[in-house]
Amino acid sequence: MLNKKNKIQKKKEVDELFKKGRSSFDKFLGVKVLKTQNKINRFVIVVSTKVSKKAVERNRLKRQINEVVRLNLKRLEVGYDFFILALPPISQKNYHEIESLFLAHCKKLKTLS
């Protein structure tokens, strides 16, 4: 589980990130990134009801994405806000496939160190 300091909690900050951030999307996952003045990376993970109507499945996906982020936090460059959006086909992916998708997006957005 990510620390509270690594989560974006204010709607205003999420809206700014969504409007001004650079993005990378495929049919499974979308990632938006915005450079900030912070000394840490912060994240928002969104899994909507379009992915699954069942809260159990949405929460499982959130936990998996959360764990992918937590374990790869040291590999990311410092000072970014991330918006991670799970798209409906991601429910057929396993943990390792989700991890490789996330890292591919980070590489594309040049946030890997």
Buried (B, 14 or more C-beta within 10 A) or exposed (E): EBEEEBEBEEEEBBEBBBEEBBBBEBEBBBBBBBEBEEEEBBBBBBBEEEBBEEEEEBEBBBBBBBBBBBEBBEEBBEBBBBBBBBBBEBBEBEEEEBBEBBBBBBEBBEBBE
